[in-house]
Amino acid sequence: MKQNIETSYRNLDHPSKTSVPSKKRKVALTIFLQNIRGLHNKIGLLNCWSTEFPHLLCFTEHQLCDYEIMNIYIEVDILGTKYCRKNRKYGGVTIFVHETLTY
């Protein structure tokens, strides 16, 4: 799923004001969200993007443990955050961030 998000910046000195600078700045952010249903057997497919990598890769139901996620390598992405279930099987969420972004 790709989304273009237009952001406008508020006056940071006065957060309560909703004034927008005269020049609007557009920022395109691409997000890929997938209910992956088990990331362990699909890792090879993640490095097969044909043109551009999305800025954020979000995977739900990865079904991995903490130590398994820490060993995942995706060509131009860095593990941003993760959540693994401790008491039940399956589930979990990971978010990978493109290496060019600061987070």
C-alpha positions in Angstrom: 0.0 0.0 0.0 1.5 3.4 -1.0 0.3 6.6 0.4 1.2 10.2 -0.4 1.0 12.4 2.7 0.9 16.2 2.4 2.2 17.9 5.5 2.0 21.5 6.4 4.1 22.9 9.2 2.7 25.0 12.0 4.3 27.8 13.8 6.6 26.0 16.2 6.9 29.0 18.5 3.2 29.1 19.2 1.8 25.5 18.9 -1.7 26.7 19.7 -1.8 28.8 16.5 -2.8 27.0 13.3 -1.1 29.4 11.0 0.7 27.8 8.0 3.6 29.4 6.2 2.8 31.0 2.9 4.8 28.4 1.0 3.4 24.9 1.6 5.9 22.2 1.6 4.9 18.8 0.3 6.5 15.7 1.6 5.9 12.4 -0.1 6.2 9.4 2.2 5.7 5.8 1.0 4.5 3.2 3.4 4.2 -0.5 2.7 1.9 -2.3 5.2 1.4 -6.1 5.0 -0.1 -8.7 7.2 2.8 -11.1 6.4 1.5 -14.2 8.3 5.0 -15.5 9.0 8.0 -13.5 8.0 10.5 -16.3 8.5 9.8 -17.9 5.1 9.4 -14.6 3.2 12.6 -12.7 4.0 14.1 -13.5 0.6 11.2 -11.7 -1.1 11.8 -8.5 0.8 15.0 -7.7 -1.1 13.4 -8.0 -4.5 11.9 -4.5 -4.8 12.1 -3.6 -8.5 12.5 0.2 -8.4 12.2 2.1 -5.1 12.1 0.9 -1.6 9.3 2.4 0.5 10.3 4.7 3.3 8.6 2.4 5.9 7.9 -1.3 5.8 5.3 -2.4 8.4 4.6 -6.1 8.9 1.9 -7.5 11.2 1.7 -11.1 12.4 5.4 -11.8 11.7 5.3 -14.8 14.1 9.0 -14.3 15.2 10.9 -14.0 18.5 13.0 -11.1 19.5 16.3 -12.7 18.6 14.9 -13.8 15.2 13.9 -10.3 14.3 17.3 -8.9 15.3 18.9 -11.1 12.7 16.7 -10.0 9.7 18.6 -8.2 7.0 16.8 -6.0 4.5 19.0 -4.3 2.0 18.3 -0.6 2.6 16.2 -0.7 5.8 17.0 -0.6 9.5 14.8 -2.1 12.2 12.9 0.8 13.7 10.8 -1.0 16.3 9.3 -4.4 17.0 6.8 -6.1 19.2 6.7 -9.8 19.8 4.1 -11.7 21.8 5.5 -13.5 24.8 2.5 -15.5 26.0 0.7 -16.6 22.8 1.7 -17.9 19.4 1.8 -15.8 16.3 1.2 -12.1 16.1 3.7 -9.3 16.4 4.5 -6.1 14.6 7.8 -4.8 13.0 8.5 -1.5 11.4 11.6 -1.1 9.2 12.8 2.4 8.3 14.7 3.4 5.1 18.3 4.1 5.9 18.1 7.6 4.5 15.5 8.7 7.1 16.3 10.0 10.6 13.9 8.6 13.2 
